[in-house]
Amino acid sequence: MKRLGWGGFRLDRELDRHWLRWALLAWAAVAVWYLWQRWPQVQWLALGDTDDNMRLMQVRAWLAGQGWYDLRQYRLDPAFGGFDIHWSRLVDLPLAGLIRLFKPFVGTAWAERLASGIAPLLPLAVVMTALSVTARRLIAPAAWPVALIVLMGCTSTMLMFAPLRIDHHGWQLACLAVTVAGLADPRRARGGATVGLSSAVSLTIGLEMLPYCAMAGAIVALRWIWDAAEARRMLVYGLTLGGGSALGFALFASHANQAMRCDALTPVWLSVMVAAGLLLFLLALANPSARWARLGLAAVAGAAILGGFAGLYPQCLGRPEGVSQALADTWLNNVREARPIYRHPLRTAFPVAVLPVIGILGALFATWRWRRSERVVGWAAIALFTAFAAAMLLWQVRAGPAAQMLSVPGATALVWVVVPWCLGHRWIWVRIGGSVAAFLLVSGLFAGFVLRYLPQDPPSNRSVAIRNANASCARFWAMQPLDRLPRGTIFTQVDLGPRLIALTRHNAVAGPYHRNERAILDVHRAFTGSAERARGLIARHQADYLLICRDMSETTVYRARNPNGFYAQIVGGRVPEWIEPISLPENSPFLLFRVERERRAGA
């Protein structure tokens, strides 16, 4: 990139010398813009995702006196004592801290709103700093602003940091960005510690990034196999991975996660991480000089870890959630974000996949370009990591935010070469038009312009109704009339449960969490079965009310499985005698009924 300056001031020198200050200033600008753009949603606490609502409920319960290691959600399915959430308290800390900070000045309600708006922006600061460090190490000292511009175009990634997105996904991406910076670190001990600690923190938060953590460990081992001088990196990595995982388990594992489960950092995965860290530490100490010997030892260690895992924990060889086939067929297999990218419409898949493809090409180009430099090892690691992240899209489209973020270094490397070439061209139209076109192309920003030309099925009346219902039923004004009723337990759709308990004083029966299996199955069976079956299931959960959001996306499953089931009967006006309609405002998207106590008890 050309050097820019005037009057003795050199822009590239300023961006290099005070890069952290400017990067944090850029983050502050993005944060202010995000808050301004989404202030109406912050005002109404418009937590759009079920996990965000549940995260707030977990923090509320903790601040109200629930134990640090007790992550049981008592307001879902209270007839059975609630159910355990597989999360950890680590992500609760910044949200709870912000609530405590604002509460003396604005009260509890506004403190929760402000905290929910600001908390998701904190991990964005970590991501922007980590990607800036990676760009400085692998491209050029002044390349970090380009990386941040490319990041701003990662739509799937940036949505994870939007105000009110208070669940753990942003922090998981922050850990992943720090891992990338560690892989690019030329200082071996510091790089190993960075990768090990960031992986341990990520696993403490949840297992969503476990494949990426495993890939990072494999890259560290491959570097050692290729170059014995990398032993120090792997030694420190093994220590910090095992020790950090043990510390994370001790500080944040809930009472429920002390069991031998497969869906969180339980003793199962703790033992795997400690064993893997110990083996890598021992291999680094041995550090034979022959490459074939290092390869053989690494293969034996890998086989020992995999074999030991399969032998000791055969229950974890399948789905980590450990759900029954009934729940998988009824609910889990129908989650859209768990489907591979090729099962989504082109208009959805194209903007998600464009940047990962560019990132792979850019990382491969950079690996070739710096093949005679020390940077080649870092770029080879980035190329492997980016390709792995892109391949994850073929498993689940929810890998899109991580795949886009990991593509930023490769795309930035292309911008750093292609745009200056255009700017230095003798023809003015190439310098201006070519530079803009090249930047849009290699940064992936062109996808937004292409999107409007991709085929799109016209929205049906049914799809419009579903979209409107999903939005309306989650809004504050729609839930507010429910609070005028005596407090009770409401039997309603699974996806509505977390929002209901977040906005009202009522309890709900189910939420979309795999440890809530009994309640999820009962809700689906009630709405798809006969009225008599629904009566028994509602009585089983001691519900006082029945709430239905007409046309919510979840109801399409009910209709598809039984067009004449209980849900279809209710929305069709066939109301059984054991429930009594309750009037709501005319514009309410709900149907609300009181379950008559005598008849419920008789059931």
C-alpha positions as CSV (number, residue, x, y, z in Angstrom):
1,M,0.0,0.0,0.0
2,K,1.3,3.4,-0.9
3,R,2.6,5.7,1.8
4,L,0.3,8.7,2.4
5,G,1.4,11.8,4.2
6,W,1.8,15.6,4.2
7,G,3.8,18.2,6.1
8,G,6.0,15.5,7.6
9,F,2.9,13.6,8.8
10,R,2.9,10.0,7.6
11,L,-0.4,8.2,7.8
12,D,1.1,4.7,7.6
13,R,3.5,5.6,10.5
14,E,0.6,7.0,12.6
15,L,-1.5,3.9,11.9
16,D,1.4,1.7,12.9
17,R,2.6,3.6,16.0
18,H,-0.8,4.2,17.6
19,W,-2.8,1.3,16.0
20,L,-4.5,0.2,19.2
21,R,-5.7,3.6,20.1
22,W,-7.2,4.1,16.6
23,A,-8.6,0.5,16.5
24,L,-10.5,1.1,19.8
25,L,-11.7,4.5,18.5
26,A,-13.0,2.7,15.4
27,W,-14.8,0.2,17.7
28,A,-16.3,3.1,19.7
29,A,-17.6,4.7,16.5
30,V,-19.2,1.4,15.5
31,A,-20.7,0.9,18.9
32,V,-22.2,4.4,18.9
33,W,-23.6,3.9,15.4
34,Y,-25.0,0.4,16.4
35,L,-26.7,1.8,19.5
36,W,-28.2,4.8,17.6
37,Q,-29.5,2.5,14.9
38,R,-31.1,0.1,17.3
39,W,-32.1,2.4,20.0
40,P,-35.9,1.8,19.5
41,Q,-35.3,-2.0,20.0
42,V,-33.2,-1.3,23.1
43,Q,-36.0,0.9,24.6
44,W,-38.5,-2.0,24.2
45,L,-36.0,-4.7,25.3
46,A,-36.7,-6.4,21.9
47,L,-34.7,-9.5,22.5
48,G,-35.4,-11.3,19.2
49,D,-33.8,-14.7,19.9
50,T,-35.0,-17.2,22.5
51,D,-31.4,-17.6,23.8
52,D,-31.1,-13.9,24.4
53,N,-34.3,-13.9,26.5
54,M,-33.1,-17.0,28.4
55,R,-29.7,-15.4,29.0
56,L,-31.4,-12.4,30.6
57,M,-33.5,-14.7,32.8
58,Q,-30.4,-16.5,33.9
59,V,-28.8,-13.2,34.9
60,R,-31.9,-12.0,36.7
61,A,-32.1,-15.2,38.7
62,W,-28.5,-15.0,39.7
63,L,-28.8,-11.3,40.7
64,A,-31.9,-12.3,42.7
65,G,-29.9,-14.8,44.8
66,Q,-29.9,-18.0,42.8
67,G,-26.6,-19.9,43.4
68,W,-23.5,-19.4,41.2
69,Y,-23.4,-23.1,40.3
70,D,-27.2,-23.5,40.1
71,L,-28.2,-22.9,36.5
72,R,-31.6,-24.5,36.7
73,Q,-34.4,-22.4,35.2
74,Y,-37.2,-22.7,37.6
75,R,-39.7,-20.7,35.7
76,L,-39.9,-23.2,32.8
77,D,-41.8,-26.3,33.6
78,P,-42.2,-25.5,37.4
79,A,-44.5,-28.5,37.9
80,F,-41.3,-30.7,37.5
81,G,-39.0,-28.3,39.3
82,G,-37.7,-26.6,36.2
83,F,-34.8,-27.9,34.1
84,D,-31.1,-27.4,33.8
85,I,-29.5,-25.1,31.3
86,H,-26.2,-26.4,29.9
87,W,-24.5,-22.9,29.8
88,S,-22.0,-21.4,32.2
89,R,-22.0,-18.2,34.2
90,L,-18.9,-16.8,32.4
91,V,-21.0,-14.9,29.8
92,D,-23.4,-13.7,32.6
93,L,-20.6,-11.7,34.2
94,P,-20.4,-8.6,31.8
95,L,-24.2,-8.4,31.5
96,A,-24.7,-8.6,35.3
97,G,-21.9,-6.1,35.9
98,L,-23.5,-3.6,33.5
99,I,-26.9,-4.0,35.2
100,R,-25.4,-3.4,38.6
101,L,-23.5,-0.4,37.2
102,F,-26.6,1.3,35.8
103,K,-29.2,0.3,38.3
104,P,-28.5,3.0,41.0
105,F,-28.9,5.7,38.3
106,V,-31.8,4.5,36.1
107,G,-33.6,1.7,38.0
108,T,-33.7,-2.0,37.2
109,A,-35.8,-1.9,34.0
110,W,-33.7,0.6,32.2
111,A,-30.5,-0.9,33.6
112,E,-31.4,-4.2,31.9
113,R,-32.2,-2.4,28.6
114,L,-28.9,-0.5,28.7
115,A,-26.9,-3.5,29.7
116,S,-28.5,-5.6,26.9
117,G,-27.7,-2.9,24.4
118,I,-24.0,-2.5,25.4
119,A,-22.9,-6.0,26.5
120,P,-22.8,-7.5,22.9
121,L,-20.5,-4.7,21.8
122,L,-17.8,-5.7,24.3
123,P,-16.7,-8.9,22.5
124,L,-16.7,-6.9,19.2
125,A,-13.8,-4.8,20.7
126,V,-11.9,-8.1,21.3
127,V,-12.6,-9.2,17.7
128,M,-11.5,-5.9,16.1
129,T,-8.4,-5.8,18.2
130,A,-7.5,-9.5,17.5
131,L,-8.0,-9.1,13.7
132,S,-6.0,-5.9,13.7
133,V,-3.1,-7.8,15.4
134,T,-3.4,-10.6,12.8
135,A,-3.3,-8.2,9.9
136,R,-0.3,-6.4,11.4
137,R,1.6,-9.6,11.9
138,L,0.9,-11.2,8.6
139,I,0.3,-8.4,6.0
140,A,1.7,-5.0,7.1
141,P,1.8,-2.8,10.2
142,A,-0.7,-0.4,8.6
143,A,-3.0,-3.1,7.1
144,W,-5.3,-3.4,10.1
145,P,-7.9,-0.7,9.0
146,V,-8.5,-2.7,5.8
147,A,-9.2,-5.7,7.9
148,L,-11.7,-3.8,10.0
149,I,-13.5,-2.5,6.9
150,V,-13.7,-6.1,5.5
151,L,-15.1,-7.2,8.9
152,M,-17.9,-4.6,8.7
153,G,-19.0,-6.3,5.5
154,C,-19.4,-9.7,7.2
155,T,-23.1,-9.4,7.7
156,S,-23.5,-12.8,9.4
157,T,-20.7,-12.1,11.8
158,M,-21.7,-8.6,12.7
159,L,-25.2,-9.6,13.6
160,M,-23.7,-11.6,16.5
161,F,-22.6,-8.3,18.0
162,A,-25.7,-6.2,17.5
163,P,-27.2,-4.6,20.6
164,L,-29.6,-7.0,22.4
165,R,-27.7,-10.1,21.1
166,I,-26.6,-10.9,24.6
167,D,-26.2,-14.6,24.3
168,H,-22.7,-16.2,24.1
169,H,-22.2,-16.3,20.4
170,G,-20.3,-13.0,20.3
171,W,-17.9,-14.1,23.0
172,Q,-17.3,-17.4,21.2
173,L,-16.3,-15.5,18.1
174,A,-14.1,-13.3,20.1
175,C,-12.2,-16.4,21.4
176,L,-11.9,-17.6,17.9
177,A,-10.4,-14.3,16.7
178,V,-7.9,-14.4,19.5
179,T,-7.0,-17.9,18.5
180,V,-6.3,-16.7,15.0
181,A,-4.1,-14.0,16.3
182,G,-2.2,-16.6,18.4
183,L,-1.7,-18.8,15.4
184,A,-0.2,-15.9,13.5
185,D,2.1,-14.9,16.4
186,P,5.8,-15.3,15.5
187,R,6.7,-15.5,19.2
188,R,6.2,-19.2,20.0
189,A,5.5,-19.2,23.7
190,R,3.2,-16.2,23.6
191,G,1.4,-17.7,20.5
192,G,1.0,-21.0,22.2
193,A,-0.4,-19.5,25.4
194,T,-2.8,-17.3,23.4
195,V,-4.2,-20.3,21.5
196,G,-4.4,-22.5,24.6
197,L,-6.1,-19.9,26.8
198,S,-8.6,-18.7,24.1
199,S,-9.6,-22.3,23.4
200,A,-10.0,-23.0,27.2
201,V,-12.2,-19.9,27.6
202,S,-14.3,-20.9,24.5
203,L,-14.9,-24.4,25.9
204,T,-15.8,-23.0,29.3
205,I,-18.5,-20.9,27.5
206,G,-19.8,-23.8,25.5
207,L,-18.9,-26.5,23.0
208,E,-20.1,-24.7,19.8
209,M,-16.5,-23.9,18.9
210,L,-15.1,-27.3,19.8
211,P,-14.3,-28.3,16.2
212,Y,-12.4,-25.0,15.7
213,C,-10.5,-25.6,19.0
214,A,-9.6,-29.1,17.8
215,M,-8.4,-27.7,14.5
216,A,-6.3,-25.0,16.2
217,G,-4.7,-27.7,18.3
218,A,-4.0,-29.8,15.2
219,I,-2.4,-26.8,13.5
220,V,-0.1,-26.3,16.5
221,A,0.9,-30.0,16.3
222,L,1.4,-29.8,12.6
223,R,3.8,-26.9,13.0
224,W,5.8,-28.9,15.5
225,I,5.9,-31.9,13.2
226,W,7.2,-29.7,10.4
227,D,9.7,-27.7,12.5
228,A,11.1,-29.0,15.8
229,A,11.7,-25.4,16.9
230,E,8.0,-25.1,17.3
231,A,8.2,-27.3,20.4
232,R,8.1,-24.3,22.7
233,R,4.8,-23.2,21.2
234,M,3.3,-26.6,21.6
235,L,4.6,-27.0,25.1
236,V,3.0,-23.8,26.3
237,Y,-0.2,-24.5,24.3
238,G,-0.6,-27.9,26.0
239,L,-0.1,-26.4,29.5
240,T,-2.5,-23.5,29.0
241,L,-5.1,-25.7,27.3
242,G,-5.2,-28.3,30.0
243,G,-4.8,-25.8,32.9
244,G,-7.2,-23.3,31.5
245,S,-9.9,-25.9,30.9
246,A,-9.5,-27.2,34.5
247,L,-9.7,-23.7,35.9
248,G,-12.8,-22.9,33.7
249,F,-14.5,-26.1,34.9
250,A,-13.7,-25.3,38.6
251,L,-15.0,-21.8,38.4
252,F,-18.0,-22.1,36.0
253,A,-19.2,-25.6,35.7
254,S,-22.7,-25.8,37.2
255,H,-23.9,-28.6,39.5
256,A,-25.7,-30.3,36.6
257,N,-22.5,-30.1,34.5
258,Q,-20.6,-32.2,37.1
259,A,-22.3,-35.2,35.5
260,M,-20.8,-37.3,32.7
261,R,-22.7,-35.4,30.0
262,C,-21.5,-34.6,26.4
263,D,-23.0,-31.2,25.8
264,A,-20.8,-28.9,27.9
265,L,-17.5,-28.7,29.6
266,T,-18.3,-31.6,31.9
267,P,-15.8,-34.2,33.3
268,V,-16.0,-35.9,29.9
269,W,-14.5,-33.0,27.9
270,L,-12.4,-31.8,30.8
271,S,-10.6,-35.1,30.9
272,V,-10.1,-35.0,27.1
273,M,-8.6,-31.5,27.2
274,V,-6.3,-32.3,30.2
275,A,-5.1,-35.5,28.6
276,A,-4.6,-33.8,25.2
277,G,-2.7,-30.9,26.9
278,L,-0.5,-33.3,28.9
279,L,0.3,-35.4,25.8
280,L,1.3,-32.4,23.7
281,F,3.4,-31.1,26.6
282,L,5.2,-34.4,26.9
283,L,5.8,-34.6,23.1
284,A,7.2,-31.1,23.2
285,L,9.6,-32.1,26.0
286,A,10.8,-35.2,24.0
287,N,11.0,-33.3,20.7
288,P,13.0,-35.8,18.6
289,S,15.1,-34.3,15.9
290,A,13.8,-36.5,13.1
291,R,10.6,-35.3,11.4
292,W,9.3,-38.8,10.9
293,A,9.7,-39.5,14.6
294,R,7.7,-36.4,15.5
295,L,5.0,-37.5,13.1
296,G,4.9,-41.0,14.6
297,L,4.6,-39.7,18.1
298,A,1.9,-37.2,17.2
299,A,-0.1,-40.0,15.5
300,V,0.2,-42.2,18.5
301,A,-0.9,-39.4,20.8
302,G,-3.9,-38.6,18.5
303,A,-4.9,-42.3,18.4
304,A,-4.6,-42.5,22.2
305,I,-6.9,-39.5,22.7
306,L,-9.5,-40.7,20.1
307,G,-9.3,-44.3,21.3
308,G,-9.6,-43.4,25.0
309,F,-12.5,-41.1,24.3
310,A,-14.4,-43.8,22.3
311,G,-13.7,-46.4,25.0
312,L,-14.5,-44.3,28.0
313,Y,-17.3,-42.2,26.7
314,P,-19.2,-44.2,24.0
315,Q,-22.4,-42.3,24.8
316,C,-20.7,-39.2,23.3
317,L,-19.9,-40.6,19.9
318,G,-23.3,-39.6,18.6
319,R,-25.0,-36.2,19.0
320,P,-23.5,-34.3,22.0
321,E,-27.0,-33.2,23.1
322,G,-27.8,-36.9,24.0
323,V,-31.5,-36.5,23.0
324,S,-33.8,-39.3,22.2
325,Q,-34.8,-40.1,18.6
326,A,-38.3,-38.9,19.3
327,L,-37.0,-35.4,20.3
328,A,-34.6,-35.3,17.3
329,D,-37.5,-36.1,14.9
330,T,-40.0,-33.9,16.6
331,W,-37.9,-30.8,17.1
332,L,-34.1,-30.8,16.8
333,N,-33.9,-31.9,13.2
334,N,-36.3,-29.1,12.2
335,V,-34.1,-26.3,13.4
336,R,-33.3,-24.3,10.2
337,E,-29.8,-23.1,11.3
338,A,-28.7,-26.7,11.9
339,R,-29.1,-27.5,8.2
340,P,-26.2,-27.5,5.8
341,I,-25.8,-24.4,3.5
342,Y,-26.8,-26.2,0.4
343,R,-30.2,-26.9,1.8
344,H,-31.0,-23.2,2.0
345,P,-32.2,-20.9,-0.8
346,L,-29.6,-19.4,-3.0
347,R,-30.5,-15.9,-1.8
348,T,-29.6,-17.1,1.7
349,A,-26.6,-19.2,1.0
350,F,-24.8,-16.9,-1.5
351,P,-24.0,-13.9,0.8
352,V,-22.9,-16.3,3.5
353,A,-20.5,-18.3,1.3
354,V,-19.0,-15.6,-0.8
355,L,-16.4,-14.2,1.7
356,P,-15.2,-17.7,2.9
357,V,-14.4,-18.6,-0.7
358,I,-12.5,-15.3,-1.1
359,G,-10.8,-15.8,2.2
360,I,-9.5,-19.2,1.2
361,L,-8.2,-17.9,-2.1
362,G,-6.6,-14.9,-0.3
363,A,-4.9,-17.1,2.3
364,L,-3.5,-19.4,-0.3
365,F,-2.3,-16.5,-2.3
366,A,-0.6,-15.0,0.7
367,T,1.0,-18.3,1.6
368,W,2.5,-18.4,-1.9
369,R,3.5,-14.8,-1.8
370,W,5.3,-15.0,1.5
371,R,6.6,-18.5,0.9
372,R,10.2,-17.4,1.6
373,S,9.3,-15.4,4.7
374,E,8.7,-16.4,8.3
375,R,5.1,-15.4,7.6
376,V,4.5,-18.4,5.5
377,V,3.9,-20.6,8.5
378,G,1.3,-18.2,9.9
379,W,-0.4,-18.0,6.5
380,A,-0.5,-21.7,6.1
381,A,-2.2,-22.0,9.4
382,I,-4.8,-19.3,8.4
383,A,-5.4,-21.1,5.1
384,L,-6.1,-24.4,6.9
385,F,-8.3,-22.7,9.5
386,T,-10.3,-20.8,6.9
387,A,-10.8,-23.9,4.7
388,F,-11.9,-25.8,7.7
389,A,-14.4,-23.1,8.7
390,A,-15.8,-23.0,5.1
391,A,-16.2,-26.8,5.1
392,M,-18.2,-26.5,8.3
393,L,-20.9,-24.7,6.3
394,L,-21.5,-28.0,4.6
395,W,-22.5,-29.3,8.0
396,Q,-24.5,-26.4,9.4
397,V,-25.2,-23.0,8.1
398,R,-24.9,-21.6,11.7
399,A,-21.1,-21.8,11.0
400,G,-21.5,-18.8,8.7
401,P,-20.5,-16.1,11.3
402,A,-17.3,-17.9,12.1
403,A,-16.5,-18.7,8.5
404,Q,-16.9,-15.1,7.5
405,M,-14.8,-13.8,10.3
406,L,-12.0,-16.2,9.7
407,S,-12.0,-15.1,6.0
408,V,-11.0,-11.5,6.9
409,P,-7.2,-12.0,6.9
410,G,-7.2,-13.7,3.5
411,A,-9.5,-11.1,1.9
412,T,-7.5,-8.3,3.5
413,A,-4.3,-9.7,1.9
414,L,-6.0,-9.6,-1.5
415,V,-7.1,-6.0,-1.0
416,W,-3.6,-5.0,0.1
417,V,-2.2,-6.2,-3.2
418,V,-5.0,-5.6,-5.8
419,V,-6.2,-2.1,-4.9
420,P,-2.7,-0.5,-4.8
421,W,-2.0,-2.1,-8.2
422,C,-5.1,-0.4,-9.6
423,L,-4.2,2.9,-7.9
424,G,-0.8,2.8,-9.5
425,H,-2.1,2.2,-13.0
426,R,-1.4,4.9,-15.6
427,W,-5.0,4.9,-16.9
428,I,-7.3,7.1,-14.8
429,W,-10.4,4.9,-15.3
430,V,-8.4,1.9,-13.9
431,R,-7.2,4.0,-10.9
432,I,-10.7,5.1,-10.0
433,G,-13.2,2.6,-11.3
434,G,-10.8,-0.4,-11.1
435,S,-9.9,0.3,-7.5
436,V,-13.5,0.5,-6.4
437,A,-14.5,-2.6,-8.3
438,A,-11.4,-4.5,-7.1
439,F,-12.2,-3.6,-3.5
440,L,-15.8,-4.6,-3.8
441,L,-14.8,-7.9,-5.4
442,V,-12.1,-9.1,-3.1
443,S,-13.8,-7.9,0.1
444,G,-17.0,-9.7,-0.8
445,L,-19.0,-6.6,-0.6
446,F,-20.3,-7.1,-4.1
447,A,-22.6,-9.8,-2.8
448,G,-25.0,-7.2,-1.6
449,F,-25.3,-5.8,-5.2
450,V,-25.7,-9.3,-6.7
451,L,-28.3,-10.4,-4.3
452,R,-31.1,-8.3,-5.9
453,Y,-30.6,-10.2,-9.2
454,L,-30.8,-13.7,-7.7
455,P,-34.1,-15.6,-8.2
456,Q,-36.6,-15.2,-5.4
457,D,-39.9,-16.9,-5.0
458,P,-42.7,-14.4,-4.4
459,P,-43.8,-14.4,-0.7
460,S,-47.0,-16.4,-0.2
461,N,-49.8,-15.3,2.0
462,R,-48.8,-18.0,4.4
463,S,-45.1,-16.9,4.6
464,V,-46.2,-13.3,5.2
465,A,-48.5,-14.4,8.0
466,I,-45.7,-16.5,9.6
467,R,-43.3,-13.6,9.5
468,N,-45.8,-11.2,11.0
469,A,-46.8,-13.6,13.7
470,N,-43.2,-14.3,14.7
471,A,-42.6,-10.5,15.1
472,S,-45.9,-9.6,16.7
473,C,-46.1,-12.3,19.3
474,A,-42.7,-11.4,20.7
475,R,-43.4,-7.7,21.2
476,F,-43.8,-6.0,24.5
477,W,-47.2,-4.5,23.8
478,A,-48.5,-8.0,22.9
479,M,-47.3,-9.6,26.1
480,Q,-48.3,-6.7,28.4
481,P,-52.0,-7.6,28.7
482,L,-51.0,-11.1,30.0
483,D,-49.6,-9.5,33.2
484,R,-53.0,-8.3,34.2
485,L,-54.0,-11.9,34.9
486,P,-53.2,-13.6,38.2
487,R,-49.8,-15.2,38.1
488,G,-49.8,-18.8,36.8
489,T,-48.2,-21.3,34.4
490,I,-49.0,-20.8,30.8
491,F,-49.0,-23.7,28.3
492,T,-47.8,-22.3,25.0
493,Q,-45.5,-23.0,22.0
494,V,-41.9,-24.0,22.7
495,D,-40.3,-21.0,21.0
496,L,-42.5,-18.6,22.9
497,G,-41.6,-19.8,26.4
498,P,-38.4,-17.8,27.0
499,R,-39.9,-14.6,25.7
500,L,-43.0,-15.1,27.9
501,I,-41.1,-15.5,31.1
502,A,-38.8,-12.6,30.2
503,L,-41.6,-10.1,29.7
504,T,-44.3,-11.3,32.1
505,R,-44.5,-12.7,35.7
506,H,-46.0,-15.9,34.4
507,N,-44.2,-19.2,34.1
508,A,-44.1,-21.3,31.0
509,V,-43.8,-25.0,30.2
510,A,-41.1,-25.4,27.6
511,G,-38.2,-23.6,25.9
512,P,-36.1,-24.7,22.9
513,Y,-33.3,-26.4,24.9
514,H,-32.4,-30.1,24.6
515,R,-32.3,-30.7,28.4
516,N,-36.0,-29.7,28.4
517,E,-36.9,-32.8,26.4
518,R,-40.0,-33.9,28.4
519,A,-41.7,-30.6,28.1
520,I,-40.9,-30.0,24.4
521,L,-42.3,-33.4,23.5
522,D,-45.4,-32.8,25.6
523,V,-46.1,-29.4,23.9
524,H,-45.7,-30.9,20.5
525,R,-47.8,-33.9,21.3
526,A,-50.5,-31.7,22.9
527,F,-50.9,-29.4,19.8
528,T,-50.7,-32.2,17.3
529,G,-52.9,-34.8,19.1
530,S,-56.5,-34.9,20.1
531,A,-58.2,-32.4,22.4
532,E,-58.4,-35.1,25.1
533,R,-54.7,-35.9,24.8
534,A,-53.9,-32.2,25.1
535,R,-56.1,-32.0,28.2
536,G,-54.1,-34.6,30.0
537,L,-50.7,-33.1,29.0
538,I,-51.8,-29.6,30.1
539,A,-52.9,-31.1,33.4
540,R,-49.7,-32.9,33.7
541,H,-47.8,-29.6,33.7
542,Q,-50.3,-28.0,36.0
543,A,-50.9,-25.1,33.6
544,D,-53.4,-22.4,34.5
545,Y,-53.6,-20.9,31.0
546,L,-53.4,-21.9,27.4
547,L,-51.8,-19.4,25.0
548,I,-51.6,-19.7,21.3
549,C,-49.8,-17.5,18.8
550,R,-51.6,-18.0,15.6
551,D,-49.4,-18.7,12.5
552,M,-46.1,-18.6,14.4
553,S,-43.5,-20.6,12.5
554,E,-43.6,-23.4,15.0
555,T,-47.3,-24.0,14.2
556,T,-46.5,-25.0,10.7
557,V,-45.1,-28.2,12.2
558,Y,-48.3,-28.8,14.1
559,R,-50.4,-28.4,11.0
560,A,-48.2,-30.5,8.9
561,R,-48.2,-33.4,11.3
562,N,-51.9,-33.3,12.0
563,P,-54.2,-30.9,10.1
564,N,-57.0,-31.9,12.5
565,G,-55.0,-31.8,15.7
566,F,-55.7,-29.7,18.8
567,Y,-53.9,-26.6,17.5
568,A,-55.9,-26.7,14.2
569,Q,-59.1,-27.2,16.2
570,I,-58.5,-24.2,18.5
571,V,-57.6,-21.7,15.7
572,G,-60.5,-23.1,13.7
573,G,-62.9,-22.1,16.5
574,R,-63.6,-25.5,18.0
575,V,-62.9,-24.8,21.7
576,P,-63.4,-27.7,24.1
577,E,-65.5,-27.1,27.2
578,W,-62.6,-27.6,29.7
579,I,-60.9,-24.3,28.6
580,E,-62.5,-20.8,28.8
581,P,-61.6,-18.0,26.4
582,I,-60.2,-14.9,27.9
583,S,-60.7,-11.6,26.1
584,L,-57.6,-9.7,24.9
585,P,-57.3,-6.4,23.0
586,E,-58.6,-6.5,19.5
587,N,-55.2,-6.2,17.9
588,S,-53.7,-9.0,20.0
589,P,-52.0,-11.8,18.0
590,F,-52.8,-14.3,20.8
591,L,-55.6,-16.6,21.7
592,L,-55.8,-17.0,25.4
593,F,-57.8,-19.5,27.5
594,R,-58.1,-20.3,31.2
595,V,-57.9,-23.9,32.1
596,E,-60.8,-24.6,34.4
597,R,-59.4,-25.8,37.7
598,E,-62.1,-28.4,38.5
599,R,-62.0,-30.0,35.2
600,R,-58.2,-29.8,35.0
601,A,-58.0,-31.6,38.4
602,G,-60.5,-34.1,37.2
603,A,-58.3,-34.9,34.2
